[in-house]
Amino acid sequence: MGTSPTSIGTPGDGLKTQYRSVGGNRLHLYTDGDDAFEAAFQAMQGAKERVWLETYIFEPDEVGDMARGALVDAARRGCSVILLIDRWGSPKIDRRYIQPILEAGGRAAVFNPILPWRKIGRKLESVRHRDHRKLLITDDVGFCGGANVSLDYGGPGPELFFDLTLQAEGPVVQDMAAAFLDTLLTVTGDAPPVPPRPSEIKNGSVAQVLALSGKDGRRDLDLALENALELTADTCLVMTPYLIPPDWFVAALTAASRRGADVRLMTAGRTDVPLARMAGRHLYEMLLRAGVRIFELQHPNLHAKSLTIDGRYSIVGSYNVDVYGSRHNLEIGIASTDAELARRLEVEFDRRTAQGREIYVDEWRDRPAWAHVLERLANRLLRL
């Protein structure tokens, strides 16, 4: 059945990736939005050197106001403060909203403005080229995952989305910072130097930053995912909210299942993008016939993105493993051979399975013909 990725020794060995695998890291997984925000805000409030935040969606709600306040306070303390947002994902954030950050001595930048006159003096980019990353660097602590800065992911009131956030300490944080600065340099033409590499943590784990930018030909995440799936021996657990994957991903999943691996896929039952759910369902019958088990999470809306292989290798990040993201987005993930992290992801997958609905091939095949037609059309539309 092949060799497990854990026998490689480090994630991504043999792959030409931008950032190498580094040891001596401490990784902690947050599966609750309130806990993730609390940890992030505490890190921001305790920072002494830098607070760099990159996000696709920044909402001017209670969570956004808290984040802005933490950035302002950090700038007043003398920290290097930089906010980087995507214009398409954060349309409500204007100069007036970020003015307190600027007045405190911080910086703010917008990735790929939509309006033509906002592009003057910048390299012209397609409106489809978006910064979908979610990164926070606070001194020698980094956060990476799928959660945006919004009440939908935690804070006062019920969460709309279930998401995952990974907190990292150790040498890998330097590469997370380097990825942030690389985007900032692209946007503004000016960026501070990459901070020193944090010291290794005793008995720490191996981790690796994986970047993706289809526009620039950077496919670290795709290559690592494909490599891990090809080497799956026993189990493969995938969480992705919008199942519109590249063809190679579908082929790799079905191949792993046909080799005898236990392949389970969790996607969104309830969703904020109904057309994406419809498009993803077009693939169900093919995957089910190959032996892949499929679960739809009913509540809350699934927004987490993760891969867990053979109980030892995992990737957590911003990437939905979707055609659009692969072609147009900036994405980022953290891969690791931390067995405890993989175990926690497995436990969370099983816990969410109990809240989901398993799809079976016979009942799915016997649905009305119009459902099959609409799903096929939606799939083709979202692959354009």
LUMMIMI-229058 format. One line per field, with one value per residue: y, x, z of N, C-alpha, C in turn; residue number from 1; residue in one letter. Coordinates in steps of 0.1 Angstrom, whole numbers, plus 5000, padded with zeros to 4 digits. Last residue first. Example, Ala and Ser with C-alpha at 12.3 -4.5 7.8 and 13.67 -1.06 7.14 Angstrom:
BEGIN
n_py: 4978_4943
n_px: 5128_5132
n_pz: 5071_5078
ca_py: 4989_4955
ca_px: 5137_5123
ca_pz: 5071_5078
c_py: 5000_4967
c_px: 5129_5132
c_pz: 5079_5078
n: 2_1
res: S_A
This chain:
BEGIN
n_py: 5272_5258_5265_5253_5226_5224_5232_5211_5190_5198_5197_5169_5157_5168_5156_5130_5123_5096_5073_5078_5081_5056_5042_5055_5078_5101_5110_5140_5151_5148_5128_5142_5157_5136_5129_5152_5154_5132_5139_5162_5149_5134_5154_5164_5142_5139_5161_5166_5192_5223_5250_5271_5296_5313_5335_5322_5310_5282_5272_5285_5272_5245_5239_5236_5257_5269_5277_5249_5220_5187_5159_5127_5106_5091_5089_5123_5149_5182_5209_5236_5247_5253_5242_5256_5235_5213_5193_5180_5151_5127_5098_5075_5060_5040_5046_5054_5079_5094_5093_5106_5133_5153_5169_5182_5206_5221_5225_5240_5263_5273_5281_5291_5286_5256_5223_5206_5206_5176_5151_5119_5093_5062_5038_5021_5005_5015_5030_5053_5063_5069_5089_5109_5114_5123_5147_5160_5164_5182_5204_5205_5216_5217_5236_5228_5199_5176_5142_5116_5085_5056_5040_5051_5076_5087_5103_5122_5135_5146_5164_5181_5192_5204_5224_5239_5249_5262_5291_5306_5329_5320_5303_5301_5289_5274_5260_5255_5228_5210_5187_5196_5195_5189_5224_5246_5268_5303_5321_5339_5375_5387_5402_5438_5454_5464_5477_5473_5466_5439_5426_5429_5414_5388_5386_5388_5363_5346_5354_5344_5317_5315_5320_5299_5277_5278_5286_5280_5283_5273_5270_5267_5258_5262_5265_5296_5311_5311_5333_5360_5374_5349_5335_5338_5359_5381_5381_5375_5339_5308_5289_5294_5304_5324_5324_5341_5359_5386_5374_5371_5355_5349_5336_5342_5350_5375_5369_5376_5386_5409_5407_5436_5459_5472_5507_5532_5526_5512_5529_5531_5506_5488_5468_5461_5440_5444_5471_5479_5499_5504_5525_5549_5557_5564_5539_5531_5550_5544_5524_5537_5555_5538_5508_5478_5465_5445_5422_5406_5425_5433_5418_5434_5437_5457_5459_5473_5470_5486_5507_5510_5518_5493_5480_5495_5490_5462_5461_5475_5457_5436_5447_5452_5426_5418_5435_5446_5451_5422_5410_5383_5376_5389_5393_5412_5415_5429_5429_5433_5426_5413_5410_5414_5393_5372_5377_5373_5345_5334_5343_5331_5304_5303_5309_5287_5257_5244_5249_5232_5241_5231_5240_5228_5215_5217_5224_5222_5253_5269_5264_5231_5205_5175_5160_5165_5172_5167_5142_5114_5095_5081_5096_5088_5053_5037_5012_4988
n_px: 4852_4841_4816_4803_4805_4789_4764_4759_4758_4736_4715_4715_4709_4683_4668_4666_4665_4687_4701_4727_4723_4716_4740_4761_4755_4769_4762_4761_4773_4782_4800_4820_4831_4846_4864_4878_4890_4906_4923_4935_4949_4967_4983_4994_5009_5028_5040_5048_5031_5024_5004_4996_4981_4975_4963_4944_4941_4942_4935_4910_4895_4896_4906_4915_4912_4937_4947_4955_4973_4982_5001_5009_4999_4977_4976_4971_4948_4941_4917_4899_4866_4840_4807_4783_4779_4759_4764_4787_4786_4810_4819_4845_4855_4851_4844_4818_4822_4833_4811_4791_4801_4804_4782_4786_4799_4778_4763_4782_4784_4758_4757_4777_4775_4758_4753_4774_4807_4827_4851_4860_4883_4897_4917_4932_4932_4935_4912_4920_4940_4924_4907_4926_4938_4916_4910_4934_4935_4914_4908_4874_4852_4838_4843_4854_4871_4892_4901_4921_4932_4952_4973_4991_4998_5012_4995_4990_5015_5016_4995_5003_5026_5016_4998_5017_5035_5034_5037_5030_5018_4991_4990_5006_5011_5034_5039_5062_5066_5080_5087_5085_5108_5126_5130_5127_5151_5145_5135_5155_5148_5125_5132_5129_5098_5092_5077_5058_5032_5027_5051_5056_5036_5043_5067_5058_5045_5067_5082_5066_5068_5096_5096_5081_5097_5112_5085_5050_5018_4984_4959_4924_4895_4859_4825_4806_4790_4787_4767_4783_4815_4838_4838_4832_4816_4829_4862_4888_4887_4903_4920_4955_4979_5001_5032_5056_5076_5056_5031_5014_4989_4970_4954_4949_4940_4941_4934_4926_4905_4913_4947_4968_4994_5013_5006_5000_4965_4945_4924_4912_4897_4889_4901_4935_4955_4955_4964_4979_4991_5011_5013_5011_4986_4976_4970_4950_4930_4923_4907_4883_4891_4897_4876_4861_4843_4855_4874_4877_4887_4911_4927_4951_4974_4989_5016_5038_5063_5057_5052_5029_5013_5010_4994_4971_4963_4958_4937_4918_4914_4903_4880_4867_4863_4845_4823_4831_4842_4861_4881_4892_4919_4948_4975_4994_5019_5035_5066_5076_5060_5027_5005_4984_4987_4982_4955_4944_4949_4934_4908_4905_4904_4882_4862_4864_4880_4902_4936_4966_5000_5034_5067_5097_5120_5128_5116_5116_5118_5099_5093_5101_5104_5105_5120_5100_5075_5081_5107_5105_5092_5075_5052_5039_5042_5044_5021_5008
n_pz: 4861_4881_4885_4863_4869_4892_4882_4865_4884_4899_4880_4875_4899_4902_4882_4890_4925_4938_4937_4946_4973_4982_4975_4990_5017_5039_5073_5088_5121_5146_5145_5132_5152_5165_5144_5142_5168_5167_5146_5157_5178_5163_5151_5174_5182_5161_5138_5114_5095_5078_5074_5047_5025_4994_4971_4943_4917_4915_4940_4944_4924_4931_4965_4991_5008_5030_5054_5075_5083_5079_5092_5102_5118_5110_5083_5079_5075_5066_5067_5073_5083_5081_5084_5105_5135_5116_5097_5075_5058_5048_5030_5023_4993_4974_4949_4952_4964_4942_4925_4941_4946_4928_4931_4955_4947_4938_4961_4976_4960_4963_4990_5012_5038_5047_5060_5052_5040_5046_5051_5042_5046_5039_5047_5020_4997_4973_4970_4985_4969_4946_4955_4961_4936_4921_4935_4929_4902_4897_4925_4941_4956_4983_5009_5033_5043_5058_5057_5066_5060_5069_5057_5038_5014_4994_4980_4999_5000_4974_4974_4995_4983_4960_4971_4986_4966_4941_4924_4901_4905_4906_4928_4955_4987_5011_5041_5067_5088_5116_5142_5178_5206_5225_5231_5205_5190_5188_5158_5136_5133_5107_5076_5075_5062_5029_4999_4980_4987_4978_4980_5007_5018_5010_5024_5050_5053_5050_5072_5093_5088_5093_5120_5130_5131_5155_5179_5180_5167_5165_5142_5141_5124_5127_5122_5121_5137_5172_5192_5212_5210_5195_5161_5135_5130_5138_5124_5107_5099_5101_5092_5101_5124_5144_5163_5182_5187_5179_5163_5134_5118_5088_5063_5027_5003_4982_4947_4915_4901_4889_4880_4885_4879_4905_4912_4903_4907_4918_4923_4899_4898_4927_4942_4952_4963_4997_5016_5048_5074_5104_5133_5148_5155_5130_5120_5137_5133_5105_5097_5091_5071_5050_5055_5052_5038_5022_5024_5001_4983_4997_5024_5046_5070_5094_5116_5139_5160_5192_5209_5221_5200_5187_5206_5204_5178_5179_5197_5182_5161_5176_5184_5160_5151_5171_5166_5132_5105_5095_5072_5054_5051_5068_5089_5111_5134_5158_5176_5203_5223_5231_5246_5229_5211_5229_5235_5209_5206_5227_5219_5194_5203_5220_5201_5183_5189_5184_5181_5187_5189_5188_5189_5173_5164_5128_5096_5060_5041_5017_4990_4978_4961_4979_4996_5023_5034_5068_5074_5071_5056_5072_5071_5048_5043_5012_4999_5000
ca_py: 5282_5254_5270_5268_5231_5221_5240_5224_5189_5196_5209_5178_5154_5171_5171_5133_5128_5109_5072_5075_5092_5066_5038_5055_5064_5099_5102_5130_5152_5159_5126_5131_5164_5144_5119_5147_5164_5132_5127_5163_5159_5127_5145_5173_5147_5129_5160_5152_5187_5208_5244_5261_5291_5304_5333_5328_5325_5290_5267_5288_5287_5249_5241_5226_5248_5264_5285_5262_5229_5201_5168_5138_5112_5094_5078_5111_5141_5169_5201_5230_5242_5262_5238_5255_5248_5225_5200_5186_5165_5132_5112_5078_5071_5036_5043_5041_5068_5091_5088_5092_5123_5144_5163_5170_5195_5217_5219_5227_5254_5269_5269_5292_5300_5263_5237_5203_5213_5188_5159_5133_5099_5076_5043_5031_4999_5008_5017_5044_5059_5060_5076_5104_5109_5111_5136_5157_5155_5168_5200_5203_5219_5205_5238_5232_5210_5185_5155_5124_5098_5065_5035_5037_5072_5078_5092_5113_5129_5137_5153_5174_5185_5193_5213_5232_5241_5252_5285_5292_5329_5330_5298_5312_5286_5285_5256_5264_5234_5217_5192_5188_5201_5179_5210_5242_5255_5292_5317_5326_5363_5386_5390_5426_5453_5456_5480_5475_5480_5449_5426_5435_5428_5394_5385_5399_5376_5346_5356_5359_5323_5313_5328_5312_5278_5282_5279_5286_5278_5283_5264_5276_5253_5264_5257_5286_5306_5311_5320_5354_5374_5362_5335_5327_5346_5375_5383_5384_5354_5318_5293_5286_5301_5317_5326_5332_5346_5383_5382_5370_5365_5348_5341_5337_5342_5370_5373_5372_5372_5410_5403_5422_5455_5463_5493_5530_5535_5504_5525_5542_5509_5500_5465_5469_5440_5435_5465_5477_5491_5504_5513_5545_5552_5575_5547_5523_5549_5556_5520_5527_5560_5545_5520_5484_5475_5457_5432_5400_5418_5443_5417_5428_5434_5451_5459_5469_5471_5474_5507_5504_5528_5504_5475_5494_5503_5467_5455_5481_5470_5434_5443_5464_5435_5411_5435_5442_5461_5428_5418_5390_5378_5382_5392_5405_5415_5423_5430_5437_5436_5415_5408_5423_5406_5373_5377_5387_5355_5332_5347_5345_5308_5300_5317_5300_5265_5239_5254_5233_5239_5234_5236_5237_5223_5210_5228_5217_5239_5269_5276_5240_5218_5185_5156_5160_5179_5170_5156_5120_5105_5075_5097_5101_5064_5041_5023_5000
ca_px: 4856_4855_4826_4803_4812_4803_4771_4760_4768_4749_4719_4718_4721_4694_4671_4675_4659_4680_4687_4725_4727_4706_4727_4761_4757_4762_4770_4753_4771_4772_4788_4813_4823_4836_4854_4871_4880_4896_4915_4927_4939_4958_4974_4986_4999_5018_5036_5048_5039_5025_5015_4993_4992_4971_4974_4946_4941_4946_4947_4922_4897_4901_4896_4918_4901_4934_4936_4957_4962_4983_4989_5012_5012_4979_4982_4975_4955_4944_4928_4906_4879_4849_4821_4788_4778_4759_4751_4785_4782_4801_4816_4833_4856_4852_4858_4821_4816_4841_4824_4789_4799_4815_4784_4778_4807_4789_4757_4777_4796_4762_4750_4778_4773_4769_4749_4760_4796_4824_4840_4860_4871_4896_4904_4932_4928_4947_4913_4909_4943_4935_4902_4917_4946_4923_4900_4931_4945_4913_4914_4889_4854_4843_4838_4840_4871_4881_4901_4910_4933_4941_4963_4991_4989_5020_5001_4980_5010_5027_4995_4990_5027_5026_4994_5006_5040_5025_5042_5036_5032_4995_4989_5002_5005_5027_5036_5053_5070_5069_5090_5082_5097_5116_5134_5121_5144_5153_5134_5148_5156_5130_5127_5136_5109_5089_5086_5072_5037_5017_5044_5066_5036_5031_5068_5066_5038_5056_5088_5068_5055_5091_5103_5075_5088_5118_5097_5062_5031_4994_4971_4935_4907_4872_4835_4815_4784_4796_4770_4772_4802_4835_4840_4842_4812_4820_4848_4886_4889_4893_4910_4943_4976_4988_5025_5044_5080_5070_5033_5027_4991_4983_4951_4957_4930_4949_4930_4938_4904_4905_4934_4964_4980_5013_5007_5012_4976_4956_4932_4920_4909_4886_4892_4923_4948_4959_4953_4980_4980_5009_5012_5024_4994_4979_4980_4962_4936_4931_4921_4884_4886_4908_4881_4873_4838_4851_4871_4872_4875_4900_4923_4938_4973_4977_5012_5024_5061_5058_5065_5039_5016_5018_5007_4978_4966_4969_4950_4922_4919_4916_4889_4871_4872_4858_4830_4822_4842_4848_4882_4880_4911_4935_4971_4981_5016_5022_5059_5084_5069_5038_5017_4985_4988_4995_4965_4944_4954_4948_4914_4905_4914_4895_4864_4867_4869_4891_4924_4954_4988_5022_5056_5085_5121_5125_5124_5111_5123_5104_5099_5092_5111_5097_5120_5113_5079_5071_5102_5113_5100_5088_5060_5046_5036_5051_5030_5000
ca_pz: 4850_4876_4895_4864_4857_4892_4892_4860_4873_4905_4886_4864_4893_4912_4881_4879_4913_4939_4935_4932_4965_4983_4969_4975_5012_5026_5063_5082_5106_5143_5152_5125_5142_5172_5149_5131_5164_5177_5144_5145_5181_5172_5143_5166_5191_5163_5153_5117_5106_5078_5082_5056_5034_5005_4980_4956_4918_4903_4934_4952_4924_4918_4955_4981_5007_5016_5048_5069_5087_5073_5091_5094_5122_5124_5090_5072_5085_5061_5072_5062_5086_5075_5083_5091_5127_5124_5097_5088_5057_5058_5029_5031_5002_4988_4951_4945_4972_4954_4921_4936_4956_4929_4918_4955_4954_4929_4950_4981_4961_4949_4985_4997_5034_5042_5060_5049_5046_5039_5057_5037_5050_5034_5052_5030_5010_4978_4963_4990_4983_4945_4951_4971_4947_4917_4934_4943_4908_4893_4913_4941_4942_4976_4995_5033_5033_5061_5050_5070_5054_5071_5065_5040_5025_5003_4973_4995_5012_4979_4965_4996_4996_4959_4962_4992_4977_4944_4936_4899_4905_4896_4914_4947_4974_5005_5028_5061_5076_5110_5129_5166_5198_5222_5234_5218_5190_5193_5172_5138_5136_5121_5083_5074_5072_5040_5011_4976_4989_4978_4967_4997_5020_5004_5010_5045_5055_5041_5059_5092_5088_5079_5111_5131_5120_5143_5175_5186_5166_5171_5147_5142_5131_5121_5129_5114_5125_5160_5186_5204_5215_5201_5176_5138_5125_5148_5123_5118_5096_5107_5083_5100_5110_5143_5151_5182_5183_5183_5175_5139_5128_5095_5076_5039_5012_4994_4961_4923_4907_4901_4878_4888_4876_4894_4915_4909_4902_4913_4935_4903_4889_4919_4932_4952_4950_4986_5010_5033_5069_5089_5126_5142_5166_5140_5114_5137_5146_5108_5101_5101_5084_5057_5048_5059_5047_5015_5035_5014_4980_4994_5010_5043_5056_5090_5102_5137_5146_5183_5201_5229_5210_5180_5203_5217_5182_5170_5201_5195_5158_5168_5194_5169_5144_5170_5179_5142_5116_5096_5084_5058_5039_5068_5075_5109_5120_5156_5163_5191_5226_5222_5253_5240_5206_5222_5245_5215_5197_5226_5232_5195_5193_5225_5213_5179_5193_5176_5186_5178_5196_5180_5197_5174_5176_5141_5107_5073_5045_5031_4994_4984_4960_4972_4982_5018_5022_5057_5075_5081_5049_5070_5083_5048_5050_5024_4998_5000
c_py: 5290_5263_5265_5272_5247_5226_5237_5233_5203_5196_5209_5192_5164_5168_5175_5148_5132_5113_5085_5076_5090_5078_5049_5052_5064_5085_5099_5123_5141_5160_5136_5128_5154_5151_5126_5138_5160_5142_5128_5151_5161_5137_5138_5164_5156_5133_5150_5151_5172_5204_5229_5257_5280_5301_5325_5326_5330_5305_5276_5284_5290_5264_5247_5227_5236_5254_5279_5269_5243_5208_5181_5146_5125_5101_5082_5101_5127_5161_5188_5222_5235_5258_5249_5252_5246_5224_5213_5195_5170_5147_5116_5093_5073_5047_5039_5037_5055_5080_5085_5086_5108_5132_5152_5163_5182_5205_5213_5219_5241_5260_5264_5280_5302_5278_5246_5216_5208_5194_5172_5140_5114_5082_5058_5035_5008_5001_5009_5030_5050_5054_5066_5090_5103_5105_5123_5146_5151_5159_5186_5201_5217_5208_5228_5233_5215_5196_5163_5138_5105_5079_5044_5032_5056_5073_5082_5101_5118_5129_5142_5161_5176_5185_5201_5221_5233_5243_5276_5286_5316_5331_5307_5307_5299_5281_5268_5260_5243_5224_5198_5195_5193_5184_5200_5227_5252_5279_5305_5323_5351_5374_5389_5414_5439_5455_5471_5478_5483_5464_5437_5436_5435_5409_5391_5399_5387_5358_5356_5362_5338_5318_5327_5322_5291_5284_5284_5278_5286_5276_5275_5269_5264_5259_5258_5278_5295_5305_5321_5341_5368_5362_5348_5326_5334_5361_5376_5388_5362_5332_5304_5291_5292_5315_5318_5335_5336_5369_5378_5380_5361_5359_5338_5343_5337_5364_5368_5378_5368_5396_5405_5420_5440_5458_5484_5516_5534_5513_5517_5539_5520_5504_5476_5466_5448_5437_5457_5469_5490_5496_5515_5532_5548_5570_5558_5531_5541_5555_5532_5524_5550_5550_5527_5496_5483_5468_5445_5410_5412_5436_5426_5427_5427_5449_5451_5470_5465_5478_5495_5504_5523_5514_5485_5490_5503_5481_5460_5475_5477_5448_5441_5460_5447_5420_5428_5442_5458_5439_5425_5397_5386_5385_5384_5405_5406_5425_5424_5439_5441_5427_5410_5422_5416_5387_5378_5388_5369_5343_5345_5350_5324_5305_5315_5310_5280_5247_5250_5238_5241_5232_5241_5231_5232_5220_5221_5220_5235_5255_5276_5253_5229_5198_5166_5156_5174_5177_5159_5134_5112_5084_5091_5102_5077_5053_5026_5013
c_px: 4867_4860_4840_4814_4813_4811_4786_4767_4770_4760_4733_4722_4725_4707_4682_4678_4669_4674_4680_4710_4725_4710_4717_4747_4754_4765_4762_4762_4762_4769_4777_4800_4815_4826_4842_4860_4872_4885_4903_4918_4930_4946_4964_4977_4989_5006_5025_5046_5038_5034_5014_5006_4987_4983_4969_4960_4945_4948_4952_4935_4909_4904_4903_4908_4903_4923_4931_4945_4965_4971_4993_5000_5015_4991_4985_4981_4958_4952_4930_4918_4885_4863_4829_4803_4783_4772_4751_4773_4780_4799_4807_4831_4843_4855_4861_4835_4819_4836_4832_4802_4799_4812_4795_4779_4799_4796_4768_4771_4792_4774_4754_4771_4774_4765_4760_4753_4783_4812_4839_4848_4871_4883_4904_4918_4928_4943_4925_4909_4932_4939_4912_4912_4938_4931_4907_4920_4941_4923_4913_4894_4869_4843_4845_4834_4857_4882_4889_4911_4920_4943_4950_4978_4989_5011_5008_4985_4999_5021_5005_4990_5014_5027_5003_5000_5028_5028_5031_5041_5039_5010_4994_5002_5002_5021_5028_5052_5059_5075_5078_5087_5096_5105_5123_5125_5139_5144_5142_5147_5148_5139_5133_5129_5117_5101_5082_5082_5051_5022_5034_5059_5045_5031_5055_5067_5045_5048_5077_5074_5056_5077_5098_5083_5082_5108_5102_5074_5041_5007_4980_4947_4917_4883_4848_4822_4792_4788_4778_4776_4791_4821_4837_4844_4820_4816_4841_4871_4886_4897_4901_4933_4964_4985_5011_5037_5068_5073_5046_5028_5005_4983_4963_4951_4937_4940_4940_4936_4915_4903_4926_4950_4978_4998_5008_5015_4989_4967_4944_4928_4918_4899_4890_4914_4935_4949_4958_4968_4982_4997_5011_5024_5008_4988_4985_4973_4949_4937_4929_4898_4887_4903_4892_4878_4849_4846_4866_4868_4869_4887_4911_4936_4960_4976_4999_5020_5047_5057_5067_5053_5027_5022_5016_4992_4974_4973_4961_4936_4925_4922_4903_4881_4876_4868_4844_4829_4831_4848_4869_4883_4899_4927_4958_4978_5004_5018_5045_5075_5077_5047_5030_4999_4991_4997_4979_4954_4955_4955_4929_4912_4916_4906_4878_4869_4873_4878_4912_4942_4976_5010_5043_5075_5109_5124_5119_5121_5116_5107_5106_5100_5101_5105_5112_5111_5093_5078_5092_5109_5109_5097_5074_5055_5045_5044_5036_5008
c_pz: 4855_4865_4891_4874_4858_4880_4893_4869_4867_4895_4892_4870_4882_4906_4891_4878_4902_4925_4936_4928_4951_4975_4970_4969_4997_5021_5051_5072_5101_5129_5150_5131_5134_5163_5157_5135_5152_5173_5154_5143_5169_5175_5151_5157_5183_5172_5155_5132_5108_5089_5082_5064_5043_5013_4991_4961_4932_4907_4922_4946_4932_4918_4942_4970_4997_5016_5035_5064_5081_5078_5085_5092_5114_5128_5105_5082_5079_5072_5065_5068_5074_5076_5076_5092_5113_5133_5105_5088_5071_5056_5041_5032_5010_4998_4966_4947_4965_4962_4933_4932_4951_4938_4919_4942_4953_4934_4940_4970_4967_4950_4972_4991_5019_5039_5055_5049_5042_5045_5050_5044_5047_5038_5049_5034_5022_4991_4967_4983_4988_4959_4950_4967_4958_4928_4930_4944_4922_4900_4910_4927_4939_4961_4986_5019_5032_5050_5054_5064_5058_5065_5066_5047_5026_5015_4982_4988_5008_4991_4969_4987_4998_4972_4961_4984_4983_4956_4941_4912_4903_4894_4904_4932_4968_4991_5021_5046_5071_5097_5122_5153_5185_5214_5232_5220_5204_5192_5176_5153_5139_5123_5097_5081_5070_5049_5022_4987_4984_4979_4966_4983_5010_5006_5003_5030_5048_5041_5048_5078_5086_5078_5097_5122_5119_5131_5161_5181_5173_5171_5153_5148_5130_5129_5121_5125_5119_5148_5174_5198_5206_5207_5182_5153_5130_5143_5134_5117_5108_5103_5088_5090_5110_5128_5151_5170_5183_5178_5181_5151_5134_5106_5085_5052_5024_5004_4971_4937_4916_4908_4891_4884_4878_4891_4903_4914_4910_4908_4931_4916_4894_4911_4922_4940_4951_4975_4998_5028_5053_5085_5111_5135_5161_5151_5123_5131_5146_5122_5105_5106_5095_5070_5056_5051_5054_5025_5029_5024_4993_4991_5007_5028_5053_5075_5100_5122_5143_5169_5193_5222_5219_5190_5196_5214_5195_5174_5192_5199_5171_5165_5188_5179_5152_5162_5179_5156_5126_5107_5085_5071_5043_5055_5074_5094_5117_5142_5165_5178_5213_5225_5244_5247_5218_5217_5240_5227_5203_5217_5232_5209_5194_5216_5219_5190_5190_5180_5178_5186_5187_5189_5190_5183_5178_5152_5119_5084_5058_5035_5008_4988_4965_4972_4973_5004_5017_5046_5065_5084_5059_5062_5081_5060_5049_5030_5011_5000
n: 384_383_382_381_380_379_378_377_376_375_374_373_372_371_370_369_368_367_366_365_364_363_362_361_360_359_358_357_356_355_354_353_352_351_350_349_348_347_346_345_344_343_342_341_340_339_338_337_336_335_334_333_332_331_330_329_328_327_326_325_324_323_322_321_320_319_318_317_316_315_314_313_312_311_310_309_308_307_306_305_304_303_302_301_300_299_298_297_296_295_294_293_292_291_290_289_288_287_286_285_284_283_282_281_280_279_278_277_276_275_274_273_272_271_270_269_268_267_266_265_264_263_262_261_260_259_258_257_256_255_254_253_252_251_250_249_248_247_246_245_244_243_242_241_240_239_238_237_236_235_234_233_232_231_230_229_228_227_226_225_224_223_222_221_220_219_218_217_216_215_214_213_212_211_210_209_208_207_206_205_204_203_202_201_200_199_198_197_196_195_194_193_192_191_190_189_188_187_186_185_184_183_182_181_180_179_178_177_176_175_174_173_172_171_170_169_168_167_166_165_164_163_162_161_160_159_158_157_156_155_154_153_152_151_150_149_148_147_146_145_144_143_142_141_140_139_138_137_136_135_134_133_132_131_130_129_128_127_126_125_124_123_122_121_120_119_118_117_116_115_114_113_112_111_110_109_108_107_106_105_104_103_102_101_100_99_98_97_96_95_94_93_92_91_90_89_88_87_86_85_84_83_82_81_80_79_78_77_76_75_74_73_72_71_70_69_68_67_66_65_64_63_62_61_60_59_58_57_56_55_54_53_52_51_50_49_48_47_46_45_44_43_42_41_40_39_38_37_36_35_34_33_32_31_30_29_28_27_26_25_24_23_22_21_20_19_18_17_16_15_14_13_12_11_10_9_8_7_6_5_4_3_2_1
res: L_R_L_L_R_N_A_L_R_E_L_V_H_A_W_A_P_R_D_R_W_E_D_V_Y_I_E_R_G_Q_A_T_R_R_D_F_E_V_E_L_R_R_A_L_E_A_D_T_S_A_I_G_I_E_L_N_H_R_S_G_Y_V_D_V_N_Y_S_G_V_I_S_Y_R_G_D_I_T_L_S_K_A_H_L_N_P_H_Q_L_E_F_I_R_V_G_A_R_L_L_M_E_Y_L_H_R_G_A_M_R_A_L_P_V_D_T_R_G_A_T_M_L_R_V_D_A_G_R_R_S_A_A_T_L_A_A_V_F_W_D_P_P_I_L_Y_P_T_M_V_L_C_T_D_A_T_L_E_L_A_N_E_L_A_L_D_L_D_R_R_G_D_K_G_S_L_A_L_V_Q_A_V_S_G_N_K_I_E_S_P_R_P_P_V_P_P_A_D_G_T_V_T_L_L_T_D_L_F_A_A_A_M_D_Q_V_V_P_G_E_A_Q_L_T_L_D_F_F_L_E_P_G_P_G_G_Y_D_L_S_V_N_A_G_G_C_F_G_V_D_D_T_I_L_L_K_R_H_D_R_H_R_V_S_E_L_K_R_G_I_K_R_W_P_L_I_P_N_F_V_A_A_R_G_G_A_E_L_I_P_Q_I_Y_R_R_D_I_K_P_S_G_W_R_D_I_L_L_I_V_S_C_G_R_R_A_A_D_V_L_A_G_R_A_M_D_G_V_E_D_P_E_F_I_Y_T_E_L_W_V_R_E_K_A_G_Q_M_A_Q_F_A_A_E_F_A_D_D_G_D_T_Y_L_H_L_R_N_G_G_V_S_R_Y_Q_T_K_L_G_D_G_P_T_G_I_S_T_P_S_T_G_M
